């Protein structure tokens, strides 16, 4: 198994649990409280990364600002997800929100000129159809 595939598998499992746990959490505490604990969990991971081998984050103003924005968007998405699973079925909400790469594909096409094969475009269209069926 290659190193990237191991990390991808870890992400797959972590995000699978990440998508399920908020349903349990929001049955006991409100989403605003839950997002505070999620942020503390993220800070704990960041502290371990900083502590490992005396790591010091690289600095590049623009890149650091975009990384910060990435964190803001991640927490904002997490908060919206918490509100969604508090009010609806996690089985459908997890699938619907897991289609977020459609936004990435569109932006990568516009900003970076990345292209897809006809088969990949068919996959994108099927994902959009899946979204429409879930929301119907």
Order of alpha helices (4+ residues) and beta strands (2+ residues): alpha-alpha-alpha-alpha-alpha-alpha
